[in-house]
Amino acid sequence: MKTDLHEKYVDSVVARLKGIEVKIRKPEAKAQTRYDGPPPVATFDVDTMTNVRGFEITALDRRAMIEVPDGEQSLRIDGEGFVTLQKVASEMITKCDLADVVSQDFIEDLLFDYRISALKSNEWNSPINYVAAHVGEAIKECSFSFPLSGSRGNRAFSFCGVDFQPDCRLFRAFISRFRDPEILREDERLAKQRIAEEWSDRFGQCMWASVNITAEPRYAKVLAIQHVTDATHLLRAICVAGYHPTRHVGFVPGAPFFYEHLSLASIGETEAYFPDPASRSEILWFGEDLLKCLSDLGLKHIDNLYRKEVKNEMEELCLRCLITLGSVAGMSDVSDKVVYGCTALDMLYSRDQEPILATMPKRLAIELGLDLAERKSIVAVVKAVYALRSGRVHGGRAAELNSQTLDFFRFLFYLATRLPFIAGNHPTQAAYIGSLEDRMLGGQVSESTSRRFRPIR
């Protein structure tokens, strides 16, 4: 945590916290009720519950008030005072480099405690040092592992700061608890055995993703799942199987290896059930061949781009675009795949106040097209599919499956394999689009590698 902040900023924090009103709420008078039942099992004194916090949240799940008991009364910060508290907490997270260490709620709690302590003692020591001391006590080294649905393999590898492995030590230890050789009754032993078998069937076959996070433990779990989700999106973005309109790559952190859809039916006088498999989910086998294929498609380049501590505008944009394309490859509904695919193209090739269909398809065509005929085909396909996107978004109509839809996803796959190289060639989106416009006027071919990988069948 960074603590050597400018003295004027620290003074401004103290001044704003001093200006926050702490309200004292007296206990409400309650009507006496007669109770004739058995004596209570336990009673609680308010003094034993000093760490219990009351709070209210808005419709957006943001806190609007914090309150703690104080003897027979309670101390509360709400209204404009709590808004000020939230703003100070948000600023402190940025200025003290705490974005990937603690949550906003955690810093709000510390500033609330600081303000209550100052109310009682009238001592206004540095709130930065107060927060730093408690953050230092709270953060821990945490390790999280998640099963990845639809994936098996025999090779371990690291990608975007995540370790992908064929099995998981923590999962083996978890399952072993159900197979403890303690003396149990027969029914208990069989019940535990069934539980172990169910967990093994659901998650034992999966590849696993593990990540290490140093943060406040409750927040570390949030960071871990987001980190692994981004990594799986980026990995899925170059999995060709996900770019077929009727197939998808599951690869979901925390999900079971395989899941099915249950249907119950009554046909005439016959009742039946149908445990149908999920719709065309591709099972990935992470072996030597797949990893070599992914490496050829730019796995290492994406990894290097993700790991860069300081990224320019175009590098950030290309990563967001790859994550969006990874979502496309993981979706089973063709209409959703179309909408998100068009979103990725808008993100990369459209600018404010420009007619999308007059500019975006041509820019994509210049980037991907090997010759004039293919560039014309790309423009026609993108315009046709963008009409399907508009029909879905504005009219709720399902996207049509046709040859143009198939070509559209093929072009998205080609784009995904180029994005790491595009990111390295241009500092900003304006510079990239400017280069496309220059090539368009000059009749030049793409700057990026013209290598093509296996098409979708």
C-alpha positions as CSV (number, residue, x, y, z in Angstrom):
1,M,0.0,0.0,0.0
2,K,1.3,3.5,-0.9
3,T,1.3,5.8,2.1
4,D,3.6,8.7,1.2
5,L,0.8,10.8,-0.1
6,H,1.0,14.6,-0.4
7,E,0.4,16.4,2.9
8,K,-2.3,18.6,1.4
9,Y,-4.3,15.5,0.3
10,V,-4.0,14.0,3.8
11,D,-5.3,17.2,5.3
12,S,-8.2,17.3,2.9
13,V,-9.1,13.7,3.9
14,V,-9.1,14.7,7.6
15,A,-11.2,17.8,6.9
16,R,-13.8,15.9,4.9
17,L,-14.0,13.1,7.5
18,K,-14.4,15.8,10.3
19,G,-17.3,17.2,8.3
20,I,-19.2,13.9,8.3
21,E,-22.0,13.9,10.9
22,V,-22.3,10.9,13.2
23,K,-25.9,10.5,14.2
24,I,-26.9,9.1,17.6
25,R,-30.0,6.9,17.5
26,K,-31.8,6.2,20.7
27,P,-33.5,2.8,21.2
28,E,-37.1,2.9,20.3
29,A,-39.6,2.3,23.0
30,K,-41.2,-1.1,22.6
31,A,-44.5,-2.3,24.0
32,Q,-44.1,-4.9,26.8
33,T,-45.2,-8.3,25.8
34,R,-45.9,-11.2,28.2
35,Y,-44.2,-14.4,27.3
36,D,-45.4,-17.6,29.0
37,G,-43.2,-20.1,27.1
38,P,-40.0,-21.8,28.3
39,P,-37.0,-19.7,29.2
40,P,-34.7,-18.7,26.3
41,V,-31.7,-20.9,25.5
42,A,-29.4,-17.9,25.4
43,T,-29.5,-14.1,25.8
44,F,-27.3,-11.6,24.2
45,D,-26.0,-8.3,25.6
46,V,-25.5,-5.4,23.3
47,D,-22.0,-5.0,24.7
48,T,-21.0,-8.4,23.3
49,M,-22.2,-7.4,19.8
50,T,-20.0,-4.3,19.2
51,N,-18.7,-5.6,15.9
52,V,-22.2,-6.2,14.5
53,R,-22.9,-3.6,11.8
54,G,-26.2,-2.5,10.5
55,F,-26.5,-1.2,7.0
56,E,-29.0,-0.3,4.2
57,I,-28.4,-0.8,0.5
58,T,-29.9,1.0,-2.5
59,A,-31.6,-0.7,-5.5
60,L,-28.1,-0.9,-7.1
61,D,-26.8,-2.9,-4.1
62,R,-24.7,-0.1,-2.9
63,R,-24.6,0.7,0.8
64,A,-26.4,3.9,1.9
65,M,-25.7,3.7,5.6
66,I,-23.6,2.1,8.3
67,E,-24.5,1.8,12.0
68,V,-22.9,0.2,15.0
69,P,-24.4,-0.4,18.5
70,D,-22.9,1.8,21.3
71,G,-24.3,0.7,24.6
72,E,-28.1,1.3,24.6
73,Q,-27.9,3.6,21.6
74,S,-26.4,3.3,18.1
75,L,-24.0,5.4,16.0
76,R,-24.9,6.0,12.4
77,I,-23.5,7.7,9.3
78,D,-26.0,8.1,6.4
79,G,-27.2,10.5,3.8
80,E,-24.7,13.1,2.4
81,G,-22.2,12.1,5.1
82,F,-22.1,8.5,3.8
83,V,-21.8,9.8,0.2
84,T,-18.7,11.7,1.3
85,L,-17.4,8.6,3.1
86,Q,-17.8,6.6,-0.2
87,K,-16.0,9.3,-2.2
88,V,-13.0,9.4,0.2
89,A,-12.8,5.6,0.1
90,S,-12.9,5.5,-3.7
91,E,-10.1,8.1,-3.9
92,M,-8.0,6.3,-1.3
93,I,-8.2,3.0,-3.2
94,T,-6.8,4.7,-6.3
95,K,-4.2,6.9,-4.6
96,C,-2.9,4.1,-2.3
97,D,-2.8,1.4,-5.0
98,L,-5.4,-0.8,-3.3
99,A,-7.5,-1.6,-6.4
100,D,-6.5,-5.3,-6.4
101,V,-6.1,-5.7,-2.6
102,V,-9.3,-4.7,-0.8
103,S,-12.9,-3.9,-1.7
104,Q,-14.6,-0.5,-1.6
105,D,-16.8,-1.8,1.3
106,F,-13.6,-2.8,3.3
107,I,-12.2,0.8,3.1
108,E,-15.6,2.3,3.9
109,D,-15.7,0.2,7.0
110,L,-12.3,1.4,8.1
111,L,-13.1,5.0,7.5
112,F,-16.4,4.6,9.4
113,D,-14.4,3.0,12.3
114,Y,-11.9,5.9,12.1
115,R,-14.7,8.5,12.3
116,I,-16.4,6.8,15.2
117,S,-13.0,6.5,17.1
118,A,-12.3,10.2,16.5
119,L,-15.8,11.1,17.8
120,K,-15.1,9.4,21.1
121,S,-11.4,10.4,21.5
122,N,-11.3,13.7,19.5
123,E,-7.9,12.5,18.1
124,W,-7.4,13.0,14.4
125,N,-4.3,11.0,13.6
126,S,-3.5,10.3,9.9
127,P,-6.3,8.3,8.4
128,I,-3.9,7.0,5.8
129,N,-1.7,5.3,8.5
130,Y,-4.9,4.0,10.2
131,V,-6.1,2.4,7.0
132,A,-2.6,1.1,6.2
133,A,-2.3,-0.7,9.6
134,H,-5.6,-2.4,9.2
135,V,-5.0,-3.4,5.6
136,G,-1.7,-4.9,6.5
137,E,-3.4,-7.0,9.1
138,A,-6.2,-8.1,6.8
139,I,-4.5,-9.1,3.6
140,K,-3.5,-12.8,3.2
141,E,-1.9,-14.9,0.6
142,C,-4.8,-16.9,-0.9
143,S,-5.0,-19.7,-3.5
144,F,-8.2,-20.6,-5.4
145,S,-8.9,-23.5,-7.8
146,F,-11.8,-23.8,-10.1
147,P,-12.9,-26.7,-12.3
148,L,-13.4,-25.9,-15.9
149,S,-16.5,-27.4,-17.6
150,G,-16.1,-29.1,-21.0
151,S,-12.3,-29.7,-20.7
152,R,-10.0,-32.6,-20.0
153,G,-6.3,-33.1,-20.7
154,N,-2.9,-34.4,-19.7
155,R,-0.8,-31.2,-20.0
156,A,-0.4,-28.4,-17.5
157,F,0.4,-24.9,-18.7
158,S,0.3,-21.3,-17.5
159,F,-1.6,-18.5,-19.3
160,C,-2.5,-14.9,-18.2
161,G,-1.3,-15.6,-14.6
162,V,-3.5,-18.7,-14.2
163,D,-2.2,-22.3,-13.8
164,F,-4.2,-24.7,-15.9
165,Q,-3.8,-28.3,-14.7
166,P,-5.2,-31.8,-15.4
167,D,-6.2,-32.3,-11.7
168,C,-6.3,-30.5,-8.4
169,R,-4.6,-31.3,-5.1
170,L,-7.2,-29.4,-3.1
171,F,-10.0,-31.4,-4.9
172,R,-8.3,-34.7,-4.1
173,A,-8.0,-33.7,-0.5
174,F,-11.6,-32.7,-0.4
175,I,-12.8,-36.0,-1.9
176,S,-10.6,-38.0,0.5
177,R,-12.6,-36.7,3.4
178,F,-15.6,-38.7,2.2
179,R,-13.4,-41.8,2.1
180,D,-12.0,-41.5,5.6
181,P,-11.4,-45.0,6.9
182,E,-13.1,-44.3,10.2
183,I,-15.5,-46.9,11.6
184,L,-18.9,-45.9,10.3
185,R,-22.3,-47.5,10.2
186,E,-23.0,-49.1,6.9
187,D,-25.6,-46.5,5.9
188,E,-23.2,-43.7,6.7
189,R,-20.4,-45.3,4.8
190,L,-22.6,-45.8,1.7
191,A,-23.9,-42.2,1.9
192,K,-20.4,-40.8,2.0
193,Q,-19.3,-43.0,-0.8
194,R,-22.2,-41.8,-3.0
195,I,-21.3,-38.2,-2.2
196,A,-17.7,-38.8,-3.2
197,E,-18.8,-40.5,-6.5
198,E,-21.2,-37.6,-7.4
199,W,-18.5,-35.0,-6.8
200,S,-15.9,-37.0,-8.7
201,D,-18.3,-37.5,-11.7
202,R,-19.2,-33.8,-11.8
203,F,-15.8,-32.3,-11.3
204,G,-13.1,-35.0,-11.2
205,Q,-12.7,-35.2,-15.0
206,C,-12.3,-31.4,-15.5
207,M,-9.2,-29.4,-16.2
208,W,-8.6,-27.0,-13.3
209,A,-7.6,-23.4,-13.1
210,S,-5.6,-22.2,-10.1
211,V,-4.6,-18.6,-9.2
212,N,-2.8,-17.0,-6.3
213,I,-4.1,-13.7,-4.9
214,T,-2.7,-11.6,-2.1
215,A,-5.7,-9.6,-0.8
216,E,-8.3,-9.3,1.9
217,P,-9.7,-12.9,1.8
218,R,-13.4,-12.1,1.0
219,Y,-12.3,-9.8,-1.8
220,A,-9.6,-12.2,-2.9
221,K,-12.3,-14.7,-4.0
222,V,-14.0,-12.0,-6.2
223,L,-10.7,-11.1,-7.7
224,A,-9.8,-14.8,-8.3
225,I,-13.0,-15.7,-10.2
226,Q,-12.7,-12.5,-12.3
227,H,-9.1,-13.3,-13.1
228,V,-9.8,-16.9,-14.1
229,T,-12.9,-15.8,-16.1
230,D,-10.8,-13.3,-18.1
231,A,-8.2,-15.9,-18.7
232,T,-10.7,-18.5,-19.9
233,H,-12.4,-15.9,-22.2
234,L,-9.0,-15.1,-23.7
235,L,-8.2,-18.8,-24.2
236,R,-11.6,-19.5,-25.6
237,A,-11.2,-16.6,-28.1
238,I,-8.7,-18.6,-30.2
239,C,-10.6,-21.9,-29.9
240,V,-11.9,-22.4,-33.4
241,A,-14.6,-24.8,-32.3
242,G,-16.5,-22.0,-30.6
243,Y,-16.9,-20.0,-33.9
244,H,-19.4,-22.4,-35.4
245,P,-22.9,-20.9,-35.1
246,T,-24.5,-24.0,-33.6
247,R,-21.6,-25.1,-31.3
248,H,-19.8,-23.6,-28.4
249,V,-16.9,-24.1,-26.0
250,G,-18.1,-24.4,-22.4
251,F,-14.9,-23.9,-20.4
252,V,-16.8,-22.2,-17.5
253,P,-14.9,-21.7,-14.2
254,G,-16.7,-23.6,-11.4
255,A,-19.1,-25.5,-13.6
256,P,-19.3,-29.3,-13.7
257,F,-17.5,-31.3,-16.5
258,F,-20.8,-32.1,-18.3
259,Y,-24.4,-31.1,-17.7
260,E,-27.6,-32.1,-19.2
261,H,-31.1,-30.7,-19.8
262,L,-34.0,-32.6,-18.2
263,S,-37.3,-32.8,-20.0
264,L,-40.5,-34.4,-18.6
265,A,-43.2,-35.3,-21.0
266,S,-46.7,-36.9,-21.1
267,I,-47.4,-38.4,-24.5
268,G,-50.9,-40.0,-24.7
269,E,-51.0,-42.3,-21.7
270,T,-47.2,-42.6,-21.4
271,E,-45.0,-40.5,-19.2
272,A,-41.3,-40.2,-19.9
273,Y,-38.3,-38.2,-19.0
274,F,-35.4,-37.2,-21.4
275,P,-32.0,-36.3,-19.9
276,D,-30.8,-34.6,-23.1
277,P,-27.1,-33.5,-23.3
278,A,-26.5,-29.8,-23.4
279,S,-26.6,-28.4,-26.9
280,R,-23.4,-29.2,-28.9
281,S,-20.8,-28.2,-26.3
282,E,-17.3,-28.9,-27.5
283,I,-15.1,-31.0,-25.1
284,L,-11.6,-29.7,-25.2
285,W,-8.7,-32.1,-24.7
286,F,-5.6,-30.1,-23.5
287,G,-2.9,-32.3,-24.9
288,E,0.3,-31.7,-26.9
289,D,-1.7,-31.2,-30.2
290,L,-4.2,-28.6,-28.9
291,L,-1.5,-26.6,-27.1
292,K,0.6,-26.5,-30.2
293,C,-2.4,-25.3,-32.2
294,L,-3.2,-22.6,-29.7
295,S,0.4,-21.6,-29.6
296,D,0.4,-21.2,-33.4
297,L,-2.8,-19.1,-33.1
298,G,-1.1,-16.6,-30.8
299,L,-1.4,-18.0,-27.2
300,K,2.0,-16.6,-26.1
301,H,1.3,-13.2,-27.7
302,I,-2.0,-12.9,-25.8
303,D,-0.3,-14.0,-22.6
304,N,2.5,-11.3,-23.1
305,L,-0.1,-8.7,-23.8
306,Y,-2.2,-9.5,-20.7
307,R,0.8,-9.5,-18.4
308,K,2.1,-6.0,-19.5
309,E,1.9,-3.8,-16.4
310,V,1.3,-0.6,-18.5
311,K,-0.8,-1.0,-21.6
312,N,-1.6,1.7,-24.2
313,E,-5.1,2.5,-25.5
314,M,-4.9,0.0,-28.4
315,E,-3.6,-2.8,-26.2
316,E,-6.4,-2.4,-23.7
317,L,-9.0,-2.2,-26.6
318,C,-7.7,-5.4,-28.2
319,L,-7.8,-7.3,-24.9
320,R,-11.4,-6.2,-24.4
321,C,-12.2,-7.2,-27.9
322,L,-10.6,-10.7,-27.4
323,I,-12.6,-11.1,-24.1
324,T,-15.8,-10.3,-26.0
325,L,-14.9,-12.8,-28.8
326,G,-14.2,-15.3,-26.1
327,S,-17.8,-14.8,-24.9
328,V,-19.0,-15.4,-28.4
329,A,-17.2,-18.7,-28.6
330,G,-18.7,-19.8,-25.3
331,M,-22.4,-19.0,-26.2
332,S,-24.7,-21.7,-27.4
333,D,-27.5,-19.4,-28.8
334,V,-26.7,-18.2,-32.3
335,S,-28.6,-14.9,-31.7
336,D,-26.5,-14.1,-28.7
337,K,-23.3,-15.0,-30.7
338,V,-24.3,-12.6,-33.4
339,V,-25.1,-9.7,-31.0
340,Y,-21.8,-10.1,-29.1
341,G,-19.8,-10.6,-32.4
342,C,-21.2,-7.3,-33.7
343,T,-20.3,-5.7,-30.4
344,A,-16.7,-6.7,-30.8
345,L,-16.6,-5.2,-34.3
346,D,-18.3,-2.0,-33.1
347,M,-15.8,-1.7,-30.3
348,L,-12.8,-2.0,-32.6
349,Y,-13.9,-0.4,-35.9
350,S,-16.5,2.2,-35.0
351,R,-16.1,5.8,-33.7
352,D,-18.6,8.2,-32.3
353,Q,-20.7,10.1,-34.7
354,E,-19.9,7.8,-37.6
355,P,-22.4,5.7,-39.6
356,I,-21.5,2.2,-38.5
357,L,-22.4,0.3,-41.6
358,A,-20.7,2.8,-43.9
359,T,-17.4,2.4,-42.1
360,M,-17.0,-0.6,-39.9
361,P,-17.5,-3.4,-42.6
362,K,-14.9,-1.8,-44.9
363,R,-12.4,-1.4,-42.2
364,L,-12.7,-5.1,-41.2
365,A,-12.5,-6.0,-44.9
366,I,-9.2,-4.1,-45.3
367,E,-7.8,-5.9,-42.2
368,L,-8.9,-9.4,-43.2
369,G,-9.4,-9.5,-47.0
370,L,-6.7,-11.1,-49.1
371,D,-8.0,-9.7,-52.4
372,L,-10.7,-7.5,-53.7
373,A,-13.2,-10.3,-54.1
374,E,-12.8,-11.4,-50.5
375,R,-13.0,-7.8,-49.2
376,K,-16.3,-7.4,-51.0
377,S,-17.6,-10.6,-49.6
378,I,-16.7,-9.5,-46.0
379,V,-18.5,-6.2,-46.5
380,A,-21.6,-8.0,-47.7
381,V,-21.6,-10.6,-45.0
382,V,-21.1,-8.1,-42.1
383,K,-23.9,-5.9,-43.4
384,A,-26.3,-8.9,-43.7
385,V,-25.4,-10.2,-40.2
386,Y,-25.6,-6.7,-38.7
387,A,-29.2,-6.6,-39.9
388,L,-29.8,-9.9,-38.0
389,R,-28.2,-8.2,-34.9
390,S,-30.6,-5.2,-35.3
391,G,-33.6,-7.6,-35.6
392,R,-32.6,-9.3,-32.5
393,V,-31.8,-6.2,-30.4
394,H,-34.7,-4.1,-31.6
395,G,-37.3,-6.6,-32.6
396,G,-36.5,-9.7,-30.6
397,R,-36.2,-11.9,-33.7
398,A,-33.9,-14.9,-33.7
399,A,-30.9,-14.7,-36.0
400,E,-31.1,-16.8,-39.1
401,L,-28.8,-19.7,-39.8
402,N,-27.4,-19.4,-43.3
403,S,-24.1,-19.4,-45.2
404,Q,-23.5,-15.7,-44.3
405,T,-23.8,-16.5,-40.6
406,L,-21.2,-19.2,-41.0
407,D,-18.9,-16.8,-42.9
408,F,-19.4,-14.1,-40.3
409,F,-18.1,-16.3,-37.5
410,R,-15.2,-17.5,-39.6
411,F,-14.2,-13.9,-40.1
412,L,-14.5,-13.3,-36.3
413,F,-12.0,-16.2,-35.8
414,Y,-9.6,-14.7,-38.3
415,L,-9.8,-11.4,-36.4
416,A,-9.2,-13.0,-33.0
417,T,-5.9,-14.5,-34.3
418,R,-4.8,-11.0,-35.5
419,L,-5.7,-8.9,-32.5
420,P,-2.5,-9.5,-30.5
421,F,-0.5,-8.3,-33.5
422,I,-2.8,-5.3,-34.2
423,A,-2.2,-4.3,-30.6
424,G,1.5,-4.2,-31.0
425,N,1.5,-2.1,-34.2
426,H,-0.7,0.9,-33.2
427,P,-0.7,2.9,-30.0
428,T,-4.3,4.2,-30.3
429,Q,-7.6,3.3,-32.0
430,A,-7.4,6.5,-34.0
431,A,-3.9,5.5,-35.3
432,Y,-5.2,2.0,-36.2
433,I,-8.3,3.3,-38.0
434,G,-6.1,5.9,-39.8
435,S,-3.8,3.2,-41.1
436,L,-6.8,1.3,-42.4
437,E,-8.1,4.4,-44.2
438,D,-4.7,5.0,-45.7
439,R,-4.5,1.4,-46.9
440,M,-8.0,1.6,-48.3
441,L,-7.2,4.7,-50.4
442,G,-3.8,3.2,-51.4
443,G,-5.2,-0.2,-52.3
444,Q,-2.7,-1.9,-50.0
445,V,-3.1,-5.3,-48.3
446,S,-3.2,-5.9,-44.6
447,E,-0.2,-5.1,-42.5
448,S,-0.9,-8.1,-40.2
449,T,0.2,-11.6,-41.0
450,S,-1.8,-13.0,-43.9
451,R,-1.5,-16.6,-42.6
452,R,-4.8,-18.4,-42.4
453,F,-5.6,-21.2,-40.1
454,R,-8.0,-24.1,-40.5
455,P,-11.5,-22.9,-41.4
456,I,-14.7,-23.9,-39.6
457,R,-16.5,-26.9,-41.0
